């Protein structure tokens, strides 16, 4: 099953999580509704410092989550089986790479290596990194999932006054893998796992109940994101757009993307910039055993001979 066919599987029963227009500022050094980060991409021996403006107005929790991962050094690389990996653009989707997916995989001699997100953040937390928790596996909130719920309309999150960041060229989007489980007869089914979340409105629109049991699928975003380099996205109702490139023309159009196109021109006529990484198993490290057993897979178009590395993600304005 390829990723295109996995785009959207509705999470039945997901309740409205946010009262329209309400925004909560989380603890920490927050000085602006529009913090900024610089993602340094490395390609063919050259670095490209792409600056992004984030929006707490549109997605306060997703922004906080992303900033905390960046500050913890999560995106600087990971270790698997004793080998250190840099994150790469593991899926260069579309003829011109209209989506540059990253934050989930490194590249080894035998292909893609998935980062065990939950083990990594647990280790960072154990070493003193404080992560804001808003999603838990249990009602008593003793088992945090280090994930963030999807701040988009299909999950009940609306912005009455319009979005601060548009779902167009340069959009920074939090990505999550679709979730499937296994029924008793062995067939794949949409997961019915549920989690407890902390409502942004503090429970004011939920009879004063601050915490709510909701579907897991739309509340499972971890560390993967993509930058959109096409013109207009059609999936913004089910993916969280939480930022946008600030210096797009300089560092993307005339920078990274131009360098990629120049490199392509050096390839033989029958050569491809990417290799198809088939049957990549998704959710292998999921916190729910039934989702792990869903055996969901996808095909990625991965630059292998000349990878696009993520050198760092640094917060430059809070």
N, C-alpha and C positions, 0 to 999 in steps of 0.2 A: 504494500500500500504506500503510495508516495505522499509527500507532504501536502501536495495540492488537494488531495482527497481528504486530508485530515483537517482542513481549515476550520470547520465549525461543527461542533457537536454540542447541542444545547444542554445546559445543566438544569434539568427540570427542578422546579421548586425553589429556585434561588430567590430569596426575598429581597425587597428593597433595602439597601444598606445605608442610604444617605438621604437626608432631607435636602431638598433642592437649595443650592446656594450656600450651604453651611460648610465652613472650613475650620479645621482644628490645626493649630500650630503645635508641633511636637516639641518635647524638651530638647534642649541643645542650643547651639549657637546659630539661631536662625535670624538673619538680619534683613531678609528680602523675600518677596514672593517669587523672585526669579533668580535663584542661585545659578552658578555657572560651573561647568566642568570642562576639562580638556582631555580628550581621548587621543593618545598618540598612537597612530597606526604606523607600522614599519613595513615597507615593501621595497624589494630589490635594492636594499642597502641604504634607503633614505627614509627619514621620519616625516610624518605629516601630522601636525598638531591641530586637530579639529576641535574648535570651541563650540560648546553647546550651552544654550540658555534653557533652563528647566522651568517648570511652572507648578508652583504649589497651589495655585488657584484651581488648576484642572485636576491635579493628582497629588495631593499632599503626602499621602502615605507611600506612594510609589517613589516620589522624589526623595523622601526621607530614607527609604530602604536602599535606593541606589547610592545615595551619598554615604550611608553607613558602610556599605560594602566597599566603596572606593576608599574611604578613610581607613578601613581595616586592612587595605592592601590586597583584598580578594582578587582584583583583576590583574594584579602584577604577575600572576602565574600560580601553578599548583604542582604538587608532587603526587605521582601515582606509581605504585610498585617501586619506589625508590628512585624514580626518574623525574626530573624537573621539566615541566612543560610551560610554554607561553600559550596563552589563548590565541586562537586564530579565527579568521572569518571562515567558519566551517561550512557555510552555505552561501554561495555567491549566486543568488537566484535571478534568473532572467538573462536574456542575451547580453544586456548591458549591466548586469548586477543590480537590478532595481531594489534589492534588499540585501544588505550585508549583515548576516546573522553572526553573532559571536557571544562570548560569555559562558559557553558550555563545554567547549572541546579544545584540546591541544592536538598537535599533529606529531605522530611518531613514525618509526620506520615501517610499521605495518598498517598505517592508516590513522584514523581519528581515535583519540583517547578521551573518553568522557570524564569530566571532573565530578567527583562525588560531592555534590554541593552540601548535603546535610552533614557529612563528616567534617568538611572543611569549616563550615560556620560553627559547628559545635566546638571544634578545636580552637577557633578564634575566640569564641565566647569563653571557653575555659581559660584562655590566656589573658582574660580581662577586657576584651572588646565588648562594649554594651550595645546590643541590638534592640531597637524598639520592637516589641512583640505586639502583634494585632491578630494573629491567627494561631489557634491551639487545636490540638487533637482531642482534648478532653474538656468536659464542662468545668472541672476544677482549675483549669488553666495551669496544669503542672507540666504539660508536654508542648512547649512552643514549637512551631514548625518553621520559623525563620522565613516564612513566605509572606506574600502580601496579596490582598484581594484585588481583583481586577477592577480598576476605576474606569469603567466604560458603561455605556447605556444598556447593553444586554445583561449587565449585572446589577441594574437598578441605579446606577450612578449617573446623574444628569447635571448639567450646568445650565440653569435657566437663562443666564445672561450671555450665553455663548462661550466658546472655548478661547482661552488665552493663547494656546498653541495650536496651529492648524495641522491637519493630517495631509500635508502636501510635501513637496520636495524638501529633504533635509530633516524630516520628522524623526525623532528618537522614540522608539516604541518598545515597551516591555513585552516580552514574548513568553508564552508558557506552552508546554506540550499538551495536546489533547489527552484526556484520561479515559482509559478503558479498563474493564475488569473481566473476570471470567465467571460465567454462570455455572450452576451446578452441572449442566450438561456439557460444559467445556466451551461453549460458544462465547465469543467476545460480546460484551454488553457495555453500555455506558455506565460509568461508575456511579454508585449510589452512596459513596462515602460522603460524610458530612463533617464539618469542622465548626468550631466556635470562633466567632470574630467579635472584635470590639467595634461597635458602630461609631462612625464619625460624629453623628449628632448627639452622642452621649445617651441615647435612648429616648430623646424628647418626642420622637415620632413613633415610638415602640412601647407605649405605656410605661415609659420610664426605665425599661430594661436596657441596660448598657451593652449587654452581650447577647448574641443571637446565633442560633444553630442554622447553618446554611450549607449549600452544596459545596463540595471540595473543588471541583474542576476550575471554577472561576476565581478561586481563592488560593491558587497554588503557584503563583509566579515566584521565581527564585532569582537567578542571576543572568538569564539570557535576555538579550535585547537585539534590536536591529536598527540600522539607519536606512531610511527610505530614500532612494535616489531617483525614483520615477517622478511622475507629475501629480497624480491624484490617487490616493489609496481608497479602496472600496471596503476595507475591513475595519474601519475605525470604531464601529459599534461594538466590536468584540475584542479589541486590542487597545491597550492603554497608551495613548500618545502623551508623553510627559516632558518632552523637550524638543528642541529644534537647533540645527546647526546655525551658528552665528556667522562664521566666515566661510560659507559654502563655496562661493566662486573661487576664492583664493586657495583653500586647502582641499576642496573636493573636486570641483569642475576643472580647475587648472592645476590641481595638485595630485592627489591619490588617483582619481579616476582617469586623468590624463596619462599618468604614468602606467596605469594598467593597460590602457589602449595602446600606448607606445610599445609596451612589452609584447602585447598580442601580435603586433605587426612584425616582430622578429621571429615568430613561430612559423614552422612549416605550414603549408596550405592545409594539410589534413590534420594538423595538431590542434588540440583544444587547450584553452587556458585552465579549464577545470577537469577534474575526474569525477565520475559518478561514484559516490560512496553508497553502495546499495545495502538495504536491509539493516540500517542502523537501528539498534534496539533503543526505544525510548522508555523513560521511566524506570530504568533498571535500579536506580537508587531511591525510588519513591518511598515515602514513609508508610504507605499503605501496602501491605503484602499483596492484596488482590489486584492492585494497580500494577505492581511489579509483574504479576503473572499475566497481565493483559497481552504481553508480547506484541505491543504496538511497534511498528517499524516505519522508517521513512528513508527516502533517498535524498542525499545531499549532493550539491554540485560544489566540490571543494577545490580551491586552488592548491595544488600539491607541489608541483615543481618550483613554483615561485609563490610561497604562501603570503598571506596578508596577516601579519602578527599584530596583536594588541600589546603595545609596549607598556602602557600605563593608563590609568584613569585617575585624574587628580582634580579635586575640588578647588576652584580658584576664587569662588565667591559663595558665601553662605547666606 
